[in-house]
Amino acid sequence: QVQLVESGGGSVQAGGSLTLSCAASGNIYSPYCMGWFRQVPGKEREGVARIEKDGSTPYADSVQGRFTVSKDDAKNTLYLQMNNLKPEDTATYYCAADPGWYGGCWIAAKNYKYWGQGTQVTVSS
């Protein structure tokens, strides 16, 4: 079992910044897939960014250049630095983890086994 606890959400004006954290505990071992997803009511959960087993960091086109995903292995903590936030970034953000497949990490949310409780990010114009 893996437990994920997110923190760092909140309300910010457009152009502002927030940093989300996701503390992982339990039976998590390297290499492990971890990523950030977000969801707004009535829409499917979408991938924002993830860390692949080779250390690469794919981003959604909508956040490329504004968001940065990183991980502190010593603390088993995943981060999402969000800069130049836009109202369309408003969503509940979720941290996810999964062992992945032999070649890498899943892209779709449905394939991730472990999820945090979510943290709300609200960006006002």
Disulfide bonds with the S-S distance in Angstrom:
Cys22-Cys95 2.03
Cys33-Cys105 2.03
